[in-house]
Amino acid sequence: MMAREETDEPRIAIVGLGYVGLSTAACLASKFHVTGIDLDLAKIGLIGKGRAPFLEKGLQPLLEAHVRNGMLQCTTNYSAASDSDIVFITVGTPSSKSGEIDLSQVRSASQSIGEAIAGSNRPTTVVVKSTVIPGTTRSVVKPILEQSSGRTSGEGFGICSNPEFLREGQAIEDTLNPSRIVIGPIDQFSRDQVLSFYRKFYGAQMPPVVETSPETAELIKYSSNAFLATKISFINLIARMCEKIPGSDVNDVARGMGLDPRIGSLFLQAGPGFGGSCFPKDVQALVDYAKRLGVDPSILESTLKVNETQPDNVVSQAEKMLNRVDGKKIAVLGLAFNPNTDDIRESRAIPVIRKLVSKGAMVGAYDPMAMDGAKRELGPIITYSTNAKACVKGTDLVIIMTAWPEFMDLSNDELTRLMGGRVRILDARRIYDPARFPNAEFTAIGLGNPHD
Ligand SMILES: NC(=O)c1ccc[n+]([C@@H]2O[C@H](COP(=O)([O-])OP(=O)(O)OC[C@H]3O[C@@H](n4cnc5c(N)ncnc54)[C@H](O)[C@@H]3O)[C@@H](O)[C@H]2O)c1
């Protein structure tokens, strides 16, 4: 095999084309040849036609362009890994039933990559981007890769931990402008190769790099998510107190706290709790990991407990507004766990809806992106509308569950007309200024009613 020249652009393979893998692939393909590998044939079929299998802001045009110009290819065949300089593992790492991390996708991807690079003498580096508990890259991925490839890491191929921090809904923006790159190389070879790759991609905009052991890199990812989740549960706990203090407002508390630079204002937005595919399972995995280390994870357990009970708090507020929800018509606006995504995984709208329905409410829902996922998850227990106005029409209460900008278009007059004169709003995301709805009975998370 001919030695590759220093100036050669690295060839990239990305294994697992979910939110992280496909967003990363679409961005990297602007500079490098990228092959995406996934086991899901239907997904590969769609991506091969330049169509995103899920909604993510900015993803579709990138995919279209890079599939068309041949910079991004996709396949179910792992042999592309043997022809790549860097192979990213971006498969899922869900929670198992007992709460610990399920590494089966990481194991199987590592096995397949190892088999693919077995016959090759190309100096490939395997980069673990999936979120995995400390020790996984060294104690799980490395032995599987070495055993299945028959090669020794550090001698002709490398292994590196490189956790991902992108946010769904902003995945493209975050991939192009990350706050930091964290790398935990197992060997010098992978360190040099990964750093050189990132320097080529980011050029003068190279983000700060934190270089550490693989175990520390893995822990940085969990600590970041657990800290952000804890900030959310903290402010939600304060919100519950505000709801019992006439005249108080959690938003003012958050603003007053956030101006302290030691605290900061981000992630102090009270709401129905955190959802998505990462925070709940990552905090749970860290709890489990701490216990195995013999460390008491009670702060993190409380973070989860506040989060699990926050949907009940939304339902209690609805009951308070309507006396009882039985037989009442309720419009839920927002089903995705965050705006700008169609992802409903762990969305707090789901338990709120289930609870309302179990109490006899007639629920209708609308979301600008997440209707398909919600229909699969909830089925016929609720009705679905094609826009916010249709959803709200003739209902007794409107609950805002996702902070979609388009919900800001609903005006006081319009709601009064659509709801037959009696407007009730429960703003679980704090998107509205209550003064906007002078005719309404208005309640929000963390708002102490002045008349209580
Ligand atoms: N979603 C996020 O916002 C986010 C952010 C940062 C980090 N992460 C982490 O990144 C990882 C991926 O997350 P995601 O949300 O993109 O997951 P996902 O579930 O959306 O996608 C995983 C993909 O991997 C594929 N896959 C599974 N096993 C495979 C195998 N053996 N070979 C090839 N493909 C395989 C699946 O078909 C799927 O397309 C997780 O560890 C997650 O914790 C996610």
The ligand as a Gaussian input file, in Angstrom:
#p B3LYP/6-31G(d) Opt

LIG

0 1
 N      -28.665000      13.406000      20.820000
 C      -27.910000      14.324000      21.424000
 O      -28.286000      15.485000      21.586000
 C      -26.534000      13.957000      21.904000
 C      -25.627000      14.963000      22.246000
 C      -24.330000      14.600000      22.670000
 C      -24.011000      13.264000      22.794000
 N      -24.919000      12.297000      22.491000
 C      -24.529000      10.900000      22.589000
 O      -24.180000      10.475000      21.270000
 C      -24.563000       9.098000      21.072000
 C      -25.522000       8.996000      19.903000
 O      -26.707000       9.706000      20.230000
 P      -27.880000       9.922000      19.160000
 O      -28.924000      10.733000      19.842000
 O      -27.291000      10.370000      17.893000
 O      -28.370000       8.397000      19.011000
 P      -29.502000       7.818000      18.045000
 O      -30.192000       6.775000      18.825000
 O      -30.273000       8.949000      17.443000
 O      -28.668000       7.151000      16.852000
 C      -27.895000       6.019000      16.996000
 C      -27.715000       5.414000      15.616000
 O      -26.797000       4.318000      15.708000
 C      -27.257000       3.272000      14.850000
 N      -26.626000       2.003000      15.296000
 C      -26.903000       1.289000      16.394000
 N      -26.077000       0.235000      16.484000
 C      -25.253000       0.305000      15.412000
 C      -24.158000      -0.479000      14.947000
 N      -23.743000      -1.538000      15.620000
 N      -23.552000      -0.103000      13.799000
 C      -23.961000       0.977000      13.100000
 N      -24.981000       1.774000      13.515000
 C      -25.599000       1.428000      14.639000
 C      -28.752000       3.314000      14.977000
 O      -29.392000       2.687000      13.901000
 C      -28.993000       4.837000      15.007000
 O      -29.169000       5.352000      13.701000
 C      -25.146000       8.656000      22.406000
 O      -24.133000       8.092000      23.178000
 C      -25.606000       9.953000      23.049000
 O      -25.635000       9.876000      24.448000
 C      -26.162000      12.610000      22.024000

